[in-house]
Amino acid sequence: MKVLGIGTDLVEVKRIESFAKKTGALERIFAQEEIAYCLSRKNKYEHLAVRFAAKEAVFKALPFDGVAFKNITVSNLENGRPEVRIADPRADGLTIFISLSHTRHYATAQVVVTQ
C-alpha cells in the first residue's frame, strides 16, 4: 500500500452555522444525502461542520486537483464509521481512510489516501 496524500482540517462550528443559514448555501457544498442526515441530527451544525472539514481534508490529500466539494460525499456506515465517496474517475482505485471528531465549537477531520 502506497500513501499518496494526507490531509487535515479544523473548522469552527459557528462559521458553518452562519454559512448554512444563507439561502442555497448547503446545496452548493453538500450532497442531498449529507444535508438530510445532518439536518435530522440534534446537533446539525456540528455534523455539517465535520463533513465540511472532511471534504477539505480529502481535497488536500488527493493526488490530483479539481474535485468539487459537492463531488466528495461523506456518509456513515452501519457500524457508525465514516465513509468517503468521490464522484470522479481519477479516484478509482484509491482507498481513503478518514477520522472525524467534533465538539460544540470545533470539528476536525484527518484523511490518508492510499493506492
C-alpha positions as CSV (number, residue, x, y, z in Angstrom):
1,M,0.0,0.0,0.0
2,K,1.4,3.4,-1.0
3,V,0.4,6.6,0.8
4,L,-0.4,9.2,-1.9
5,G,-1.5,12.0,0.4
6,I,-2.6,13.2,3.9
7,G,-5.0,16.0,4.8
8,T,-6.4,17.5,7.9
9,D,-8.8,20.3,8.6
10,L,-10.3,22.1,11.6
11,V,-13.5,24.2,11.3
12,E,-15.3,26.4,13.8
13,V,-18.9,25.2,14.0
14,K,-20.3,28.8,14.3
15,R,-18.7,29.6,10.9
16,I,-20.5,26.7,9.3
17,E,-23.8,27.6,11.1
18,S,-23.6,31.1,9.6
19,F,-22.9,29.7,6.2
20,A,-25.7,27.2,6.4
21,K,-28.3,29.9,7.1
22,K,-27.7,31.5,3.7
23,T,-30.2,30.5,1.1
24,G,-28.9,27.8,-1.2
25,A,-25.5,27.6,0.6
26,L,-25.8,23.9,1.7
27,E,-26.7,22.7,-1.8
28,R,-23.6,24.2,-3.3
29,I,-21.3,22.2,-1.0
30,F,-23.2,19.1,0.2
31,A,-25.0,16.2,-1.4
32,Q,-28.7,15.8,-0.6
33,E,-28.0,12.7,1.5
34,E,-25.5,14.7,3.6
35,I,-27.9,17.5,4.1
36,A,-30.8,15.2,5.1
37,Y,-28.6,13.3,7.5
38,C,-27.1,16.4,9.2
39,L,-30.4,18.3,9.5
40,S,-32.1,15.3,11.1
41,R,-29.5,15.3,13.9
42,K,-29.8,17.1,17.2
43,N,-26.5,19.0,16.7
44,K,-27.0,19.6,13.0
45,Y,-24.3,22.3,12.7
46,E,-21.7,20.1,14.3
47,H,-22.5,17.4,11.8
48,L,-22.4,19.8,8.9
49,A,-19.1,21.3,10.2
50,V,-17.4,17.9,10.5
51,R,-18.5,17.0,6.9
52,F,-17.1,20.3,5.7
53,A,-13.8,19.6,7.5
54,A,-13.8,16.1,5.9
55,K,-14.3,17.5,2.4
56,E,-11.4,20.0,2.9
57,A,-9.1,17.2,4.3
58,V,-9.9,14.9,1.4
59,F,-9.3,17.8,-1.1
60,K,-5.9,18.4,0.5
61,A,-5.0,14.7,0.5
62,L,-6.0,13.8,-3.1
63,P,-3.1,13.3,-5.6
64,F,-4.9,15.4,-8.2
65,D,-6.7,18.8,-8.3
66,G,-10.1,20.0,-9.5
67,V,-12.6,18.0,-7.4
68,A,-15.7,20.0,-6.4
69,F,-16.7,19.7,-2.7
70,K,-20.1,18.5,-3.8
71,N,-18.5,15.5,-5.5
72,I,-16.9,14.4,-2.2
73,T,-19.6,12.7,-0.2
74,V,-19.2,11.7,3.5
75,S,-21.6,9.2,5.0
76,N,-21.8,6.8,7.9
77,L,-21.7,3.1,7.5
78,E,-24.0,0.9,9.6
79,N,-21.3,0.5,12.2
80,G,-21.0,4.3,12.6
81,R,-17.7,4.6,10.8
82,P,-17.4,7.4,8.3
83,E,-17.0,6.6,4.6
84,V,-15.9,8.8,1.7
85,R,-17.1,8.5,-1.9
86,I,-15.7,10.7,-4.7
87,A,-17.6,11.2,-7.9
88,D,-14.5,11.4,-10.2
89,P,-13.0,8.6,-12.3
90,R,-9.5,9.7,-11.2
91,A,-10.4,8.4,-7.7
92,D,-10.9,4.9,-8.9
93,G,-8.5,2.5,-7.2
94,L,-7.9,4.9,-4.3
95,T,-8.6,4.0,-0.7
96,I,-9.5,6.8,1.7
97,F,-9.1,6.4,5.4
98,I,-10.9,9.1,7.4
99,S,-11.3,10.1,11.0
100,L,-13.9,12.7,12.2
101,S,-14.4,14.4,15.5
102,H,-16.5,17.3,16.7
103,T,-17.4,19.3,19.8
104,R,-19.9,22.1,20.3
105,H,-17.3,24.6,19.0
106,Y,-15.0,22.8,16.6
107,A,-15.0,20.0,14.0
108,T,-11.9,18.2,12.7
109,A,-11.1,15.6,10.1
110,Q,-8.0,13.6,9.2
111,V,-7.5,11.8,5.9
112,V,-5.0,9.4,4.4
113,V,-5.3,8.4,0.7
114,T,-3.6,5.2,-0.4
115,Q,-3.4,3.1,-3.5
